[in-house]
C-alpha cells in the first residue's frame, strides 16, 4: 500500500520526526515563534517529562514537510510520483504536494496553488492523471479527493485536531479504532446505496470524504466542501451537443494516456522478485523466467481482453505520438512494443461470446506495435482457489479472485493499463430512463427498450407472450421511478430490509437483461448478500436508510444519483483490487477513472448514453480521432459478464476450505450472519442451485478480511506511548443474534 498521512492541530508548533531544516535554539521560528531543538513528531503527552521525547510518526515514512502541520508519504512511491512546489521561496508555508501520476508541470502547479489560495479548489483536480493534491496556505490545509472515489481521503479527530490520510487503516491504528459493525452490515446489505453507507468506514471513528469533495483544516478544525459546480437538483444541467461532448471525451482520454506515457519509465528491481532468477533454463526465455518469478516487464503494458475499453487503451498507448520515454536509470530509449496481456481460462468451457472476444483480441494484437502474451490458466486460477493474500484497507469482492488476477498481471509490465471503470463512466444506468421521462424525452426510450426486447427474446424466447409486454413493463417501471420521490424510494428500500423482501438482487435470480434492468429502476435496493444477514443486522441498516430519507439528497434525479453511486462503488472496489493483486514494482493505471475523463463523460447527453452501443460508438470515435480506423469485425459488442461456470467450479474445488472458514465465522460473532445458513448456501451454490453468487463472494471476502485484520501483529506507527498501537485491539465484539 502507498498512502500519505498528515494532521493539523490547534497547537501552533510541535515537533516532527525528521523535520526539514531545524532552526538553532532561540532563533526565530515560523510566525515569529521561538524554534528550539527538534526532537521528533507529535508528543502524545505534555504531562509526563519522560514522554517529551516520545513522538508519533508513521513507520517507513518520507517527510514531505514538517511543522506546524506535518505531511508524510508512506510506501514504495517512485521518485517522480511525489512532487512538492512552493509558490515563493520567501514564503515556505504556501506550498502544494501532488502524489501520484499527474500531467501538470511546475508552472501549472504554481498557478493552481495561487487559485487555491483564494478558494478555487477545482483547479487542483483538472490535470490529466490520477493523483492526490495537498495544499498548505499558512495554517490552512486542503486535501482533495477525486470524482470517482478511487483516490479517497479519510480523516479522524485526534490530539485536539484532525488527522487525515488516503487510507483508513493507518488512521484506525492511530486511534486504536474498533470495528464499526453497523457499517459492515450496510456494506453487505446495501453495498451500492450511499444512503446506507454514509461517510463511515469499517473502523469506528474514521470517516471518508465523499467523491468530488475536499477536506479543509484550519488549526485542527475541519470543513468538507464540494469543488464541482452545483446544478439544480431537479432540472438537468445544460447539455453539450453530442459531437462536442464526444470530442471532450476523446481529448480527456488521450491526455490521460499521454500523462502515463510521458512519465519516466521504471525498470522493476530484480531484488524484489519473489524468487531470484535461476539463470538460463531450457525452453524458457528471459520473459518466461521473469513471469515465473512474479516480476513485471519493464516498459508499458495493457490488458487486452478483446472488449472495447481495454482495446482502446492498448491501441492509444501503442500509437500515440510523443515522448517515448526511457527506462528509469538507463540512458537508452525504450523503443519497445507495448505488451498486451490476454487471459485465457482453460478450466471451464468458454461461452461463444468469450470465444469471439478472444478472436478479436488476437486480431487487434496483430498490430506490429503490440507484443501479445496469452496467460493460460487451469484449476489453480479459479476463483476461491487461493484465499491467501495481503491485508487490504477494506473488504471487497475482489479478494476471492485476487490470485487469478495477480497471475495475469505478473505477466504484464511495470506500468500496466486496465479498462476498469469504462462501463460505469460511459454507459447509462437503467435508472437514466426515468431521467428522460422527467425531461419529457420519451422518444429517446424507443431504441434502448427495443434493444432490451431483442436481448430478452434471444436469452429466453418464451419468457413473454407478446412483443408489447417488455416495452410496456420497462416503461411503467421507469415512469413509476420518475414519479417516486427520494424520501419514498429510500423508505421503500428500508421496508424491504425489514420484511426480508429481496426481489432480483442476485447474480442469477434475474432471468435476463429485462429483469436486471427492472431491478435497477429503484432509488435503492438490497444487495445480493442481504438475504443471509440476521434480522437484527437488517433492522440496523433499515434505520440508517430511514434516517437518510429525512436528509436532503445530492440529486433529485434518480438516474444521476444511481449512476454516481454505482461509479463510487466500483471505484472503491478498484482501489481494494489494486491492493489485493499488487505486484511489486508494478503500477496499475485506470484512465477511465481519472477526473477529467469522468467530467467529460458526464457532459455526454443522456439521450446519447442510453442508446444501445453508445460506449462502443464513443470509443470508436476516440480511436478514429487518433488515426485508428481499422477495427476487427464485432468490435464493440457487449462484453460477457464473468461467467458463473468458473465461479461454480471454483466453489466446488474450494468447498471444504470455505466450509471450514464458516465453521466459526467472525461475522457470526458480530451478529451479522447465521453460520449454518451460510454453510448451506455454499453447498447449494457448489451443487449448481440458483444462489446469488455475488452475495457469496461478498460474504467470503468480508470474512477473509476480518481474519487477516485480526491476525496482523504490526502497526503503521512508531514512537507511541502504547507499545503496539493498532486497530481493533480487542477483536470483534461478540453480538450473537438470538
PyMOL commands that set and color helices and strands:
alter all, ss='L'
color gray80, all
select helices_A, chain A and resi 30-32+49-51+79-81+106-117+121-125+168-175+181-189+194-197+242-261+270-272+286-293+308-319+352-365+379-381+397-410+422-426+432-438+442-459+467-482+486-498+513-520+530-532+535-549+558-580+591-593+595-602+606-609+614-625+644-653+655-661+666-669+675-686+693-711
alter helices_A, ss='H'
color red, helices_A
select strands_A, chain A and resi 3-9+27-28+34-35+42-43+55-58+61-65+71-74+82-88+91-102+129-137+140-144+154-158+161-165+207-208+213-218+221-226+265-266+297-303+327-328+338-345+370-377+413-417+587-589+717-718
alter strands_A, ss='S'
color yellow, strands_A
deselect
rebuild
show_as cartoon
